[in-house]
Amino acid sequence: MISAPETVKTQTRRVSCDGATAIRGSDRFKPSALGHPKVYLEIDETGYVDCGYCDRRFVLEGGPADA
């Protein structure tokens, strides 16, 4: 079974994603070689943004998508 993409709550509208933190055994300071290129994303009026590489969803805390 395929698991649902990760959802990350954030307090800022501008976020970055490199895909490495979703991989078991990796952490934010030692990105895994299995991640993806680092991208910067901007949360719009919907209150969330999805990474185009790994489908991780970033949700603005207190925004319209924060449930």
PDBQT receptor file of N, H, CA, C and O in Angstrom, charges set to zero:
ATOM      1  N   MET A   1       0.841  -1.181   0.000  1.00  0.00    +0.000 N 
ATOM      2  CA  MET A   1       0.000   0.000   0.000  1.00  0.00    +0.000 C 
ATOM      3  C   MET A   1       0.884   1.240   0.000  1.00  0.00    +0.000 C 
ATOM      4  O   MET A   1       1.900   1.279   0.694  1.00  0.00    +0.000 OA
ATOM      5  N   ILE A   2       0.511   2.231  -0.757  1.00  0.00    +0.000 N 
ATOM      6  H   ILE A   2      -0.314   2.199  -1.320  1.00  0.00    +0.000 HD
ATOM      7  CA  ILE A   2       1.248   3.492  -0.826  1.00  0.00    +0.000 C 
ATOM      8  C   ILE A   2       0.742   4.417   0.266  1.00  0.00    +0.000 C 
ATOM      9  O   ILE A   2      -0.462   4.622   0.414  1.00  0.00    +0.000 OA
ATOM     10  N   SER A   3       1.681   4.979   1.036  1.00  0.00    +0.000 N 
ATOM     11  H   SER A   3       2.660   4.813   0.915  1.00  0.00    +0.000 HD
ATOM     12  CA  SER A   3       1.287   5.886   2.111  1.00  0.00    +0.000 C 
ATOM     13  C   SER A   3       1.006   7.287   1.561  1.00  0.00    +0.000 C 
ATOM     14  O   SER A   3       1.517   7.672   0.509  1.00  0.00    +0.000 OA
ATOM     15  N   ALA A   4       0.188   8.032   2.291  1.00  0.00    +0.000 N 
ATOM     16  H   ALA A   4      -0.227   7.719   3.145  1.00  0.00    +0.000 HD
ATOM     17  CA  ALA A   4      -0.149   9.400   1.890  1.00  0.00    +0.000 C 
ATOM     18  C   ALA A   4       1.074  10.297   2.014  1.00  0.00    +0.000 C 
ATOM     19  O   ALA A   4       1.924  10.065   2.874  1.00  0.00    +0.000 OA
ATOM     20  N   PRO A   5       1.176  11.324   1.163  1.00  0.00    +0.000 N 
ATOM     21  CA  PRO A   5       2.299  12.263   1.278  1.00  0.00    +0.000 C 
ATOM     22  C   PRO A   5       2.314  12.940   2.647  1.00  0.00    +0.000 C 
ATOM     23  O   PRO A   5       1.278  13.087   3.296  1.00  0.00    +0.000 OA
ATOM     24  N   GLU A   6       3.489  13.338   3.063  1.00  0.00    +0.000 N 
ATOM     25  H   GLU A   6       4.330  13.218   2.536  1.00  0.00    +0.000 HD
ATOM     26  CA  GLU A   6       3.675  13.996   4.353  1.00  0.00    +0.000 C 
ATOM     27  C   GLU A   6       3.066  15.397   4.333  1.00  0.00    +0.000 C 
ATOM     28  O   GLU A   6       3.117  16.087   3.315  1.00  0.00    +0.000 OA
ATOM     29  N   THR A   7       2.488  15.815   5.462  1.00  0.00    +0.000 N 
ATOM     30  H   THR A   7       2.446  15.254   6.289  1.00  0.00    +0.000 HD
ATOM     31  CA  THR A   7       1.986  17.178   5.625  1.00  0.00    +0.000 C 
ATOM     32  C   THR A   7       2.818  17.855   6.698  1.00  0.00    +0.000 C 
ATOM     33  O   THR A   7       3.004  17.314   7.788  1.00  0.00    +0.000 OA
ATOM     34  N   VAL A   8       3.321  19.049   6.379  1.00  0.00    +0.000 N 
ATOM     35  H   VAL A   8       3.170  19.488   5.493  1.00  0.00    +0.000 HD
ATOM     36  CA  VAL A   8       4.165  19.811   7.292  1.00  0.00    +0.000 C 
ATOM     37  C   VAL A   8       3.475  21.135   7.588  1.00  0.00    +0.000 C 
ATOM     38  O   VAL A   8       3.140  21.880   6.667  1.00  0.00    +0.000 OA
ATOM     39  N   LYS A   9       3.262  21.434   8.866  1.00  0.00    +0.000 N 
ATOM     40  H   LYS A   9       3.534  20.830   9.614  1.00  0.00    +0.000 HD
ATOM     41  CA  LYS A   9       2.697  22.734   9.241  1.00  0.00    +0.000 C 
ATOM     42  C   LYS A   9       3.841  23.726   9.421  1.00  0.00    +0.000 C 
ATOM     43  O   LYS A   9       4.892  23.388   9.965  1.00  0.00    +0.000 OA
ATOM     44  N   THR A  10       3.622  24.943   8.959  1.00  0.00    +0.000 N 
ATOM     45  H   THR A  10       2.768  25.217   8.516  1.00  0.00    +0.000 HD
ATOM     46  CA  THR A  10       4.655  25.963   9.019  1.00  0.00    +0.000 C 
ATOM     47  C   THR A  10       4.053  27.308   9.412  1.00  0.00    +0.000 C 
ATOM     48  O   THR A  10       2.855  27.536   9.245  1.00  0.00    +0.000 OA
ATOM     49  N   GLN A  11       4.889  28.185   9.931  1.00  0.00    +0.000 N 
ATOM     50  H   GLN A  11       5.862  27.999  10.066  1.00  0.00    +0.000 HD
ATOM     51  CA  GLN A  11       4.434  29.526  10.330  1.00  0.00    +0.000 C 
ATOM     52  C   GLN A  11       4.819  30.576   9.299  1.00  0.00    +0.000 C 
ATOM     53  O   GLN A  11       4.476  31.748   9.457  1.00  0.00    +0.000 OA
ATOM     54  N   THR A  12       5.525  30.177   8.248  1.00  0.00    +0.000 N 
ATOM     55  H   THR A  12       5.803  29.225   8.120  1.00  0.00    +0.000 HD
ATOM     56  CA  THR A  12       5.945  31.126   7.221  1.00  0.00    +0.000 C 
ATOM     57  C   THR A  12       5.358  30.739   5.871  1.00  0.00    +0.000 C 
ATOM     58  O   THR A  12       5.116  29.561   5.605  1.00  0.00    +0.000 OA
ATOM     59  N   ARG A  13       5.129  31.736   5.023  1.00  0.00    +0.000 N 
ATOM     60  H   ARG A  13       5.326  32.692   5.239  1.00  0.00    +0.000 HD
ATOM     61  CA  ARG A  13       4.569  31.485   3.692  1.00  0.00    +0.000 C 
ATOM     62  C   ARG A  13       5.605  30.947   2.715  1.00  0.00    +0.000 C 
ATOM     63  O   ARG A  13       5.249  30.283   1.741  1.00  0.00    +0.000 OA
ATOM     64  N   ARG A  14       6.878  31.223   2.961  1.00  0.00    +0.000 N 
ATOM     65  H   ARG A  14       7.167  31.762   3.752  1.00  0.00    +0.000 HD
ATOM     66  CA  ARG A  14       7.944  30.757   2.074  1.00  0.00    +0.000 C 
ATOM     67  C   ARG A  14       8.631  29.559   2.724  1.00  0.00    +0.000 C 
ATOM     68  O   ARG A  14       9.127  29.653   3.847  1.00  0.00    +0.000 OA
ATOM     69  N   VAL A  15       8.657  28.435   2.011  1.00  0.00    +0.000 N 
ATOM     70  H   VAL A  15       8.254  28.359   1.099  1.00  0.00    +0.000 HD
ATOM     71  CA  VAL A  15       9.242  27.200   2.531  1.00  0.00    +0.000 C 
ATOM     72  C   VAL A  15      10.187  26.603   1.494  1.00  0.00    +0.000 C 
ATOM     73  O   VAL A  15      10.155  26.972   0.320  1.00  0.00    +0.000 OA
ATOM     74  N   SER A  16      11.023  25.677   1.944  1.00  0.00    +0.000 N 
ATOM     75  H   SER A  16      11.049  25.376   2.897  1.00  0.00    +0.000 HD
ATOM     76  CA  SER A  16      11.893  24.952   1.013  1.00  0.00    +0.000 C 
ATOM     77  C   SER A  16      11.712  23.460   1.249  1.00  0.00    +0.000 C 
ATOM     78  O   SER A  16      11.352  23.027   2.344  1.00  0.00    +0.000 OA
ATOM     79  N   CYS A  17      11.968  22.680   0.199  1.00  0.00    +0.000 N 
ATOM     80  H   CYS A  17      12.261  23.032  -0.690  1.00  0.00    +0.000 HD
ATOM     81  CA  CYS A  17      11.838  21.236   0.289  1.00  0.00    +0.000 C 
ATOM     82  C   CYS A  17      12.948  20.596  -0.534  1.00  0.00    +0.000 C 
ATOM     83  O   CYS A  17      13.205  21.003  -1.667  1.00  0.00    +0.000 OA
ATOM     84  N   ASP A  18      13.612  19.580   0.051  1.00  0.00    +0.000 N 
ATOM     85  H   ASP A  18      13.404  19.250   0.971  1.00  0.00    +0.000 HD
ATOM     86  CA  ASP A  18      14.605  18.818  -0.701  1.00  0.00    +0.000 C 
ATOM     87  C   ASP A  18      14.273  17.329  -0.712  1.00  0.00    +0.000 C 
ATOM     88  O   ASP A  18      15.042  16.525  -1.238  1.00  0.00    +0.000 OA
ATOM     89  N   GLY A  19      13.143  16.965  -0.139  1.00  0.00    +0.000 N 
ATOM     90  H   GLY A  19      12.519  17.618   0.289  1.00  0.00    +0.000 HD
ATOM     91  CA  GLY A  19      12.678  15.592  -0.159  1.00  0.00    +0.000 C 
ATOM     92  C   GLY A  19      13.413  14.643   0.763  1.00  0.00    +0.000 C 
ATOM     93  O   GLY A  19      12.949  13.524   0.979  1.00  0.00    +0.000 OA
ATOM     94  N   ALA A  20      14.537  15.049   1.310  1.00  0.00    +0.000 N 
ATOM     95  H   ALA A  20      14.914  15.958   1.135  1.00  0.00    +0.000 HD
ATOM     96  CA  ALA A  20      15.373  14.128   2.079  1.00  0.00    +0.000 C 
ATOM     97  C   ALA A  20      14.803  13.810   3.458  1.00  0.00    +0.000 C 
ATOM     98  O   ALA A  20      15.018  12.705   3.956  1.00  0.00    +0.000 OA
ATOM     99  N   THR A  21      14.096  14.721   4.085  1.00  0.00    +0.000 N 
ATOM    100  H   THR A  21      13.921  15.619   3.681  1.00  0.00    +0.000 HD
ATOM    101  CA  THR A  21      13.631  14.466   5.448  1.00  0.00    +0.000 C 
ATOM    102  C   THR A  21      12.518  13.436   5.489  1.00  0.00    +0.000 C 
ATOM    103  O   THR A  21      12.209  12.919   6.563  1.00  0.00    +0.000 OA
ATOM    104  N   ALA A  22      11.906  13.120   4.358  1.00  0.00    +0.000 N 
ATOM    105  H   ALA A  22      12.157  13.540   3.486  1.00  0.00    +0.000 HD
ATOM    106  CA  ALA A  22      10.852  12.110   4.325  1.00  0.00    +0.000 C 
ATOM    107  C   ALA A  22      11.425  10.702   4.208  1.00  0.00    +0.000 C 
ATOM    108  O   ALA A  22      10.684   9.723   4.305  1.00  0.00    +0.000 OA
ATOM    109  N   ILE A  23      12.725  10.591   4.003  1.00  0.00    +0.000 N 
ATOM    110  H   ILE A  23      13.326  11.386   3.925  1.00  0.00    +0.000 HD
ATOM    111  CA  ILE A  23      13.364   9.304   3.804  1.00  0.00    +0.000 C 
ATOM    112  C   ILE A  23      13.888   8.781   5.135  1.00  0.00    +0.000 C 
ATOM    113  O   ILE A  23      14.597   9.496   5.843  1.00  0.00    +0.000 OA
ATOM    114  N   ARG A  24      13.555   7.564   5.477  1.00  0.00    +0.000 N 
ATOM    115  H   ARG A  24      12.979   6.983   4.902  1.00  0.00    +0.000 HD
ATOM    116  CA  ARG A  24      13.965   6.966   6.749  1.00  0.00    +0.000 C 
ATOM    117  C   ARG A  24      15.484   7.018   6.895  1.00  0.00    +0.000 C 
ATOM    118  O   ARG A  24      16.224   6.690   5.967  1.00  0.00    +0.000 OA
ATOM    119  N   GLY A  25      15.929   7.434   8.070  1.00  0.00    +0.000 N 
ATOM    120  H   GLY A  25      15.328   7.700   8.824  1.00  0.00    +0.000 HD
ATOM    121  CA  GLY A  25      17.355   7.473   8.361  1.00  0.00    +0.000 C 
ATOM    122  C   GLY A  25      18.023   8.789   8.020  1.00  0.00    +0.000 C 
ATOM    123  O   GLY A  25      19.208   8.961   8.308  1.00  0.00    +0.000 OA
ATOM    124  N   SER A  26      17.308   9.722   7.418  1.00  0.00    +0.000 N 
ATOM    125  H   SER A  26      16.346   9.583   7.184  1.00  0.00    +0.000 HD
ATOM    126  CA  SER A  26      17.916  11.009   7.097  1.00  0.00    +0.000 C 
ATOM    127  C   SER A  26      17.430  12.057   8.092  1.00  0.00    +0.000 C 
ATOM    128  O   SER A  26      16.472  11.822   8.828  1.00  0.00    +0.000 OA
ATOM    129  N   ASP A  27      18.084  13.197   8.113  1.00  0.00    +0.000 N 
ATOM    130  H   ASP A  27      18.862  13.387   7.515  1.00  0.00    +0.000 HD
ATOM    131  CA  ASP A  27      17.634  14.307   8.936  1.00  0.00    +0.000 C 
ATOM    132  C   ASP A  27      17.891  15.606   8.192  1.00  0.00    +0.000 C 
ATOM    133  O   ASP A  27      18.479  15.593   7.110  1.00  0.00    +0.000 OA
ATOM    134  N   ARG A  28      17.466  16.704   8.745  1.00  0.00    +0.000 N 
ATOM    135  H   ARG A  28      16.988  16.714   9.624  1.00  0.00    +0.000 HD
ATOM    136  CA  ARG A  28      17.565  17.994   8.046  1.00  0.00    +0.000 C 
ATOM    137  C   ARG A  28      19.002  18.440   7.819  1.00  0.00    +0.000 C 
ATOM    138  O   ARG A  28      19.265  19.209   6.895  1.00  0.00    +0.000 OA
ATOM    139  N   PHE A  29      19.938  17.973   8.643  1.00  0.00    +0.000 N 
ATOM    140  H   PHE A  29      19.724  17.348   9.393  1.00  0.00    +0.000 HD
ATOM    141  CA  PHE A  29      21.314  18.428   8.538  1.00  0.00    +0.000 C 
ATOM    142  C   PHE A  29      22.184  17.513   7.686  1.00  0.00    +0.000 C 
ATOM    143  O   PHE A  29      23.297  17.885   7.313  1.00  0.00    +0.000 OA
ATOM    144  N   LYS A  30      21.687  16.326   7.377  1.00  0.00    +0.000 N 
ATOM    145  H   LYS A  30      20.783  16.024   7.680  1.00  0.00    +0.000 HD
ATOM    146  CA  LYS A  30      22.418  15.378   6.544  1.00  0.00    +0.000 C 
ATOM    147  C   LYS A  30      21.475  14.851   5.474  1.00  0.00    +0.000 C 
ATOM    148  O   LYS A  30      20.986  13.728   5.597  1.00  0.00    +0.000 OA
ATOM    149  N   PRO A  31      21.203  15.626   4.424  1.00  0.00    +0.000 N 
ATOM    150  CA  PRO A  31      20.251  15.188   3.410  1.00  0.00    +0.000 C 
ATOM    151  C   PRO A  31      20.698  13.891   2.741  1.00  0.00    +0.000 C 
ATOM    152  O   PRO A  31      21.887  13.690   2.493  1.00  0.00    +0.000 OA
ATOM    153  N   SER A  32      19.765  13.038   2.459  1.00  0.00    +0.000 N 
ATOM    154  H   SER A  32      18.799  13.202   2.660  1.00  0.00    +0.000 HD
ATOM    155  CA  SER A  32      20.040  11.778   1.787  1.00  0.00    +0.000 C 
ATOM    156  C   SER A  32      20.250  12.008   0.303  1.00  0.00    +0.000 C 
ATOM    157  O   SER A  32      19.696  12.946  -0.270  1.00  0.00    +0.000 OA
ATOM    158  N   ALA A  33      21.044  11.161  -0.316  1.00  0.00    +0.000 N 
ATOM    159  H   ALA A  33      21.494  10.399   0.150  1.00  0.00    +0.000 HD
ATOM    160  CA  ALA A  33      21.272  11.245  -1.752  1.00  0.00    +0.000 C 
ATOM    161  C   ALA A  33      20.010  10.873  -2.521  1.00  0.00    +0.000 C 
ATOM    162  O   ALA A  33      19.938  11.089  -3.731  1.00  0.00    +0.000 OA
ATOM    163  N   LEU A  34      19.017  10.319  -1.835  1.00  0.00    +0.000 N 
ATOM    164  H   LEU A  34      19.076  10.143  -0.852  1.00  0.00    +0.000 HD
ATOM    165  CA  LEU A  34      17.788   9.907  -2.496  1.00  0.00    +0.000 C 
ATOM    166  C   LEU A  34      16.714  10.986  -2.505  1.00  0.00    +0.000 C 
ATOM    167  O   LEU A  34      15.595  10.726  -2.947  1.00  0.00    +0.000 OA
ATOM    168  N   GLY A  35      17.018  12.174  -2.035  1.00  0.00    +0.000 N 
ATOM    169  H   GLY A  35      17.927  12.385  -1.676  1.00  0.00    +0.000 HD
ATOM    170  CA  GLY A  35      16.050  13.273  -2.031  1.00  0.00    +0.000 C 
ATOM    171  C   GLY A  35      15.854  13.821  -3.428  1.00  0.00    +0.000 C 
ATOM    172  O   GLY A  35      15.985  13.086  -4.407  1.00  0.00    +0.000 OA
ATOM    173  N   HIS A  36      15.543  15.099  -3.534  1.00  0.00    +0.000 N 
ATOM    174  H   HIS A  36      15.437  15.696  -2.739  1.00  0.00    +0.000 HD
ATOM    175  CA  HIS A  36      15.398  15.758  -4.830  1.00  0.00    +0.000 C 
ATOM    176  C   HIS A  36      16.051  17.127  -4.744  1.00  0.00    +0.000 C 
ATOM    177  O   HIS A  36      16.416  17.558  -3.650  1.00  0.00    +0.000 OA
ATOM    178  N   PRO A  37      16.210  17.830  -5.873  1.00  0.00    +0.000 N 
ATOM    179  CA  PRO A  37      16.811  19.167  -5.818  1.00  0.00    +0.000 C 
ATOM    180  C   PRO A  37      16.011  20.071  -4.878  1.00  0.00    +0.000 C 
ATOM    181  O   PRO A  37      14.783  20.001  -4.837  1.00  0.00    +0.000 OA
ATOM    182  N   LYS A  38      16.703  20.906  -4.138  1.00  0.00    +0.000 N 
ATOM    183  H   LYS A  38      17.701  20.963  -4.172  1.00  0.00    +0.000 HD
ATOM    184  CA  LYS A  38      16.037  21.823  -3.202  1.00  0.00    +0.000 C 
ATOM    185  C   LYS A  38      15.244  22.846  -3.996  1.00  0.00    +0.000 C 
ATOM    186  O   LYS A  38      15.766  23.475  -4.917  1.00  0.00    +0.000 OA
ATOM    187  N   VAL A  39      13.972  23.009  -3.628  1.00  0.00    +0.000 N 
ATOM    188  H   VAL A  39      13.548  22.498  -2.880  1.00  0.00    +0.000 HD
ATOM    189  CA  VAL A  39      13.102  23.984  -4.268  1.00  0.00    +0.000 C 
ATOM    190  C   VAL A  39      12.502  24.887  -3.199  1.00  0.00    +0.000 C 
ATOM    191  O   VAL A  39      12.307  24.471  -2.057  1.00  0.00    +0.000 OA
ATOM    192  N   TYR A  40      12.215  26.116  -3.580  1.00  0.00    +0.000 N 
ATOM    193  H   TYR A  40      12.373  26.454  -4.508  1.00  0.00    +0.000 HD
ATOM    194  CA  TYR A  40      11.568  27.075  -2.691  1.00  0.00    +0.000 C 
ATOM    195  C   TYR A  40      10.142  27.269  -3.174  1.00  0.00    +0.000 C 
ATOM    196  O   TYR A  40       9.896  27.446  -4.367  1.00  0.00    +0.000 OA
ATOM    197  N   LEU A  41       9.206  27.234  -2.234  1.00  0.00    +0.000 N 
ATOM    198  H   LEU A  41       9.406  27.090  -1.265  1.00  0.00    +0.000 HD
ATOM    199  CA  LEU A  41       7.789  27.301  -2.554  1.00  0.00    +0.000 C 
ATOM    200  C   LEU A  41       7.132  28.422  -1.761  1.00  0.00    +0.000 C 
ATOM    201  O   LEU A  41       7.592  28.774  -0.675  1.00  0.00    +0.000 OA
ATOM    202  N   GLU A  42       6.058  28.979  -2.304  1.00  0.00    +0.000 N 
ATOM    203  H   GLU A  42       5.684  28.693  -3.187  1.00  0.00    +0.000 HD
ATOM    204  CA  GLU A  42       5.328  30.072  -1.661  1.00  0.00    +0.000 C 
ATOM    205  C   GLU A  42       3.878  29.637  -1.431  1.00  0.00    +0.000 C 
ATOM    206  O   GLU A  42       3.194  29.226  -2.368  1.00  0.00    +0.000 OA
ATOM    207  N   ILE A  43       3.416  29.729  -0.190  1.00  0.00    +0.000 N 
ATOM    208  H   ILE A  43       3.971  30.063   0.572  1.00  0.00    +0.000 HD
ATOM    209  CA  ILE A  43       2.031  29.390   0.145  1.00  0.00    +0.000 C 
ATOM    210  C   ILE A  43       1.147  30.557  -0.278  1.00  0.00    +0.000 C 
ATOM    211  O   ILE A  43       1.403  31.702   0.095  1.00  0.00    +0.000 OA
ATOM    212  N   ASP A  44       0.100  30.267  -1.059  1.00  0.00    +0.000 N 
ATOM    213  H   ASP A  44      -0.108  29.337  -1.362  1.00  0.00    +0.000 HD
ATOM    214  CA  ASP A  44      -0.792  31.322  -1.549  1.00  0.00    +0.000 C 
ATOM    215  C   ASP A  44      -2.048  31.434  -0.684  1.00  0.00    +0.000 C 
ATOM    216  O   ASP A  44      -2.055  30.973   0.457  1.00  0.00    +0.000 OA
ATOM    217  N   GLU A  45      -3.101  32.038  -1.216  1.00  0.00    +0.000 N 
ATOM    218  H   GLU A  45      -3.095  32.413  -2.143  1.00  0.00    +0.000 HD
ATOM    219  CA  GLU A  45      -4.325  32.301  -0.449  1.00  0.00    +0.000 C 
ATOM    220  C   GLU A  45      -5.072  31.031  -0.053  1.00  0.00    +0.000 C 
ATOM    221  O   GLU A  45      -5.951  31.084   0.808  1.00  0.00    +0.000 OA
ATOM    222  N   THR A  46      -4.743  29.891  -0.660  1.00  0.00    +0.000 N 
ATOM    223  H   THR A  46      -4.029  29.848  -1.359  1.00  0.00    +0.000 HD
ATOM    224  CA  THR A  46      -5.378  28.628  -0.267  1.00  0.00    +0.000 C 
ATOM    225  C   THR A  46      -4.888  28.150   1.091  1.00  0.00    +0.000 C 
ATOM    226  O   THR A  46      -5.557  27.352   1.748  1.00  0.00    +0.000 OA
ATOM    227  N   GLY A  47      -3.718  28.634   1.520  1.00  0.00    +0.000 N 
ATOM    228  H   GLY A  47      -3.174  29.282   0.986  1.00  0.00    +0.000 HD
ATOM    229  CA  GLY A  47      -3.165  28.252   2.817  1.00  0.00    +0.000 C 
ATOM    230  C   GLY A  47      -2.243  27.054   2.767  1.00  0.00    +0.000 C 
ATOM    231  O   GLY A  47      -1.794  26.573   3.807  1.00  0.00    +0.000 OA
ATOM    232  N   TYR A  48      -1.954  26.563   1.565  1.00  0.00    +0.000 N 
ATOM    233  H   TYR A  48      -2.319  26.954   0.720  1.00  0.00    +0.000 HD
ATOM    234  CA  TYR A  48      -1.033  25.433   1.443  1.00  0.00    +0.000 C 
ATOM    235  C   TYR A  48      -0.333  25.457   0.090  1.00  0.00    +0.000 C 
ATOM    236  O   TYR A  48      -0.743  26.162  -0.832  1.00  0.00    +0.000 OA
ATOM    237  N   VAL A  49       0.737  24.665  -0.004  1.00  0.00    +0.000 N 
ATOM    238  H   VAL A  49       1.070  24.092   0.745  1.00  0.00    +0.000 HD
ATOM    239  CA  VAL A  49       1.435  24.462  -1.271  1.00  0.00    +0.000 C 
ATOM    240  C   VAL A  49       1.989  23.040  -1.255  1.00  0.00    +0.000 C 
ATOM    241  O   VAL A  49       2.419  22.544  -0.213  1.00  0.00    +0.000 OA
ATOM    242  N   ASP A  50       1.976  22.384  -2.424  1.00  0.00    +0.000 N 
ATOM    243  H   ASP A  50       1.627  22.787  -3.270  1.00  0.00    +0.000 HD
ATOM    244  CA  ASP A  50       2.497  21.029  -2.564  1.00  0.00    +0.000 C 
ATOM    245  C   ASP A  50       3.811  21.060  -3.330  1.00  0.00    +0.000 C 
ATOM    246  O   ASP A  50       3.954  21.799  -4.304  1.00  0.00    +0.000 OA
ATOM    247  N   CYS A  51       4.773  20.252  -2.883  1.00  0.00    +0.000 N 
ATOM    248  H   CYS A  51       4.657  19.652  -2.092  1.00  0.00    +0.000 HD
ATOM    249  CA  CYS A  51       6.041  20.119  -3.592  1.00  0.00    +0.000 C 
ATOM    250  C   CYS A  51       5.792  19.329  -4.877  1.00  0.00    +0.000 C 
ATOM    251  O   CYS A  51       5.157  18.275  -4.845  1.00  0.00    +0.000 OA
ATOM    252  N   GLY A  52       6.279  19.824  -5.979  1.00  0.00    +0.000 N 
ATOM    253  H   GLY A  52       6.795  20.680  -6.005  1.00  0.00    +0.000 HD
ATOM    254  CA  GLY A  52       6.103  19.165  -7.262  1.00  0.00    +0.000 C 
ATOM    255  C   GLY A  52       6.924  17.894  -7.425  1.00  0.00    +0.000 C 
ATOM    256  O   GLY A  52       6.632  17.074  -8.296  1.00  0.00    +0.000 OA
ATOM    257  N   TYR A  53       7.941  17.723  -6.599  1.00  0.00    +0.000 N 
ATOM    258  H   TYR A  53       8.178  18.389  -5.891  1.00  0.00    +0.000 HD
ATOM    259  CA  TYR A  53       8.775  16.522  -6.676  1.00  0.00    +0.000 C 
ATOM    260  C   TYR A  53       8.232  15.385  -5.808  1.00  0.00    +0.000 C 
ATOM    261  O   TYR A  53       8.030  14.273  -6.296  1.00  0.00    +0.000 OA
ATOM    262  N   CYS A  54       7.996  15.660  -4.524  1.00  0.00    +0.000 N 
ATOM    263  H   CYS A  54       8.160  16.563  -4.127  1.00  0.00    +0.000 HD
ATOM    264  CA  CYS A  54       7.669  14.577  -3.590  1.00  0.00    +0.000 C 
ATOM    265  C   CYS A  54       6.236  14.645  -3.059  1.00  0.00    +0.000 C 
ATOM    266  O   CYS A  54       5.844  13.796  -2.258  1.00  0.00    +0.000 OA
ATOM    267  N   ASP A  55       5.456  15.621  -3.478  1.00  0.00    +0.000 N 
ATOM    268  H   ASP A  55       5.774  16.311  -4.128  1.00  0.00    +0.000 HD
ATOM    269  CA  ASP A  55       4.058  15.792  -3.061  1.00  0.00    +0.000 C 
ATOM    270  C   ASP A  55       3.876  16.148  -1.592  1.00  0.00    +0.000 C 
ATOM    271  O   ASP A  55       2.753  16.125  -1.088  1.00  0.00    +0.000 OA
ATOM    272  N   ARG A  56       4.967  16.479  -0.893  1.00  0.00    +0.000 N 
ATOM    273  H   ARG A  56       5.879  16.497  -1.302  1.00  0.00    +0.000 HD
ATOM    274  CA  ARG A  56       4.842  16.931   0.494  1.00  0.00    +0.000 C 
ATOM    275  C   ARG A  56       4.000  18.194   0.503  1.00  0.00    +0.000 C 
ATOM    276  O   ARG A  56       4.201  19.080  -0.328  1.00  0.00    +0.000 OA
ATOM    277  N   ARG A  57       3.063  18.285   1.428  1.00  0.00    +0.000 N 
ATOM    278  H   ARG A  57       2.900  17.565   2.103  1.00  0.00    +0.000 HD
ATOM    279  CA  ARG A  57       2.181  19.457   1.521  1.00  0.00    +0.000 C 
ATOM    280  C   ARG A  57       2.606  20.317   2.701  1.00  0.00    +0.000 C 
ATOM    281  O   ARG A  57       2.764  19.820   3.816  1.00  0.00    +0.000 OA
ATOM    282  N   PHE A  58       2.789  21.605   2.452  1.00  0.00    +0.000 N 
ATOM    283  H   PHE A  58       2.660  22.009   1.547  1.00  0.00    +0.000 HD
ATOM    284  CA  PHE A  58       3.123  22.576   3.490  1.00  0.00    +0.000 C 
ATOM    285  C   PHE A  58       1.868  23.402   3.761  1.00  0.00    +0.000 C 
ATOM    286  O   PHE A  58       1.312  24.016   2.851  1.00  0.00    +0.000 OA
ATOM    287  N   VAL A  59       1.425  23.414   5.026  1.00  0.00    +0.000 N 
ATOM    288  H   VAL A  59       1.877  22.915   5.765  1.00  0.00    +0.000 HD
ATOM    289  CA  VAL A  59       0.190  24.094   5.423  1.00  0.00    +0.000 C 
ATOM    290  C   VAL A  59       0.549  25.231   6.363  1.00  0.00    +0.000 C 
ATOM    291  O   VAL A  59       1.287  25.037   7.329  1.00  0.00    +0.000 OA
ATOM    292  N   LEU A  60       0.025  26.419   6.079  1.00  0.00    +0.000 N 
ATOM    293  H   LEU A  60      -0.575  26.576   5.295  1.00  0.00    +0.000 HD
ATOM    294  CA  LEU A  60       0.252  27.586   6.917  1.00  0.00    +0.000 C 
ATOM    295  C   LEU A  60      -0.586  27.477   8.180  1.00  0.00    +0.000 C 
ATOM    296  O   LEU A  60      -1.811  27.376   8.109  1.00  0.00    +0.000 OA
ATOM    297  N   GLU A  61       0.071  27.498   9.342  1.00  0.00    +0.000 N 
ATOM    298  H   GLU A  61       1.066  27.581   9.400  1.00  0.00    +0.000 HD
ATOM    299  CA  GLU A  61      -0.649  27.427  10.614  1.00  0.00    +0.000 C 
ATOM    300  C   GLU A  61      -1.598  28.611  10.743  1.00  0.00    +0.000 C 
ATOM    301  O   GLU A  61      -1.195  29.756  10.538  1.00  0.00    +0.000 OA
ATOM    302  N   GLY A  62      -2.859  28.342  11.081  1.00  0.00    +0.000 N 
ATOM    303  H   GLY A  62      -3.186  27.412  11.248  1.00  0.00    +0.000 HD
ATOM    304  CA  GLY A  62      -3.865  29.390  11.233  1.00  0.00    +0.000 C 
ATOM    305  C   GLY A  62      -4.460  29.830   9.910  1.00  0.00    +0.000 C 
ATOM    306  O   GLY A  62      -5.333  30.697   9.893  1.00  0.00    +0.000 OA
ATOM    307  N   GLY A  63      -4.014  29.258   8.804  1.00  0.00    +0.000 N 
ATOM    308  H   GLY A  63      -3.305  28.553   8.818  1.00  0.00    +0.000 HD
ATOM    309  CA  GLY A  63      -4.530  29.605   7.483  1.00  0.00    +0.000 C 
ATOM    310  C   GLY A  63      -5.779  28.813   7.141  1.00  0.00    +0.000 C 
ATOM    311  O   GLY A  63      -6.219  27.979   7.932  1.00  0.00    +0.000 OA
ATOM    312  N   PRO A  64      -6.364  29.065   5.956  1.00  0.00    +0.000 N 
ATOM    313  CA  PRO A  64      -7.607  28.413   5.581  1.00  0.00    +0.000 C 
ATOM    314  C   PRO A  64      -7.505  26.890   5.444  1.00  0.00    +0.000 C 
ATOM    315  O   PRO A  64      -8.522  26.207   5.567  1.00  0.00    +0.000 OA
ATOM    316  N   ALA A  65      -6.331  26.343   5.198  1.00  0.00    +0.000 N 
ATOM    317  H   ALA A  65      -5.505  26.898   5.098  1.00  0.00    +0.000 HD
ATOM    318  CA  ALA A  65      -6.184  24.890   5.031  1.00  0.00    +0.000 C 
ATOM    319  C   ALA A  65      -5.792  24.191   6.328  1.00  0.00    +0.000 C 
ATOM    320  O   ALA A  65      -5.683  22.965   6.359  1.00  0.00    +0.000 OA
ATOM    321  N   ASP A  66      -5.579  24.949   7.392  1.00  0.00    +0.000 N 
ATOM    322  H   ASP A  66      -5.667  25.945   7.367  1.00  0.00    +0.000 HD
ATOM    323  CA  ASP A  66      -5.162  24.366   8.676  1.00  0.00    +0.000 C 
ATOM    324  C   ASP A  66      -6.393  23.826   9.392  1.00  0.00    +0.000 C 
ATOM    325  O   ASP A  66      -7.210  24.590   9.907  1.00  0.00    +0.000 OA
ATOM    326  N   ALA A  67      -6.516  22.496   9.419  1.00  0.00    +0.000 N 
ATOM    327  H   ALA A  67      -5.852  21.876   9.001  1.00  0.00    +0.000 HD
ATOM    328  CA  ALA A  67      -7.695  21.888  10.052  1.00  0.00    +0.000 C 
ATOM    329  C   ALA A  67      -7.308  21.067  11.259  1.00  0.00    +0.000 C 
ATOM    330  O   ALA A  67      -8.173  20.485  11.913  1.00  0.00    +0.000 OA
TER     331      ALA A  67
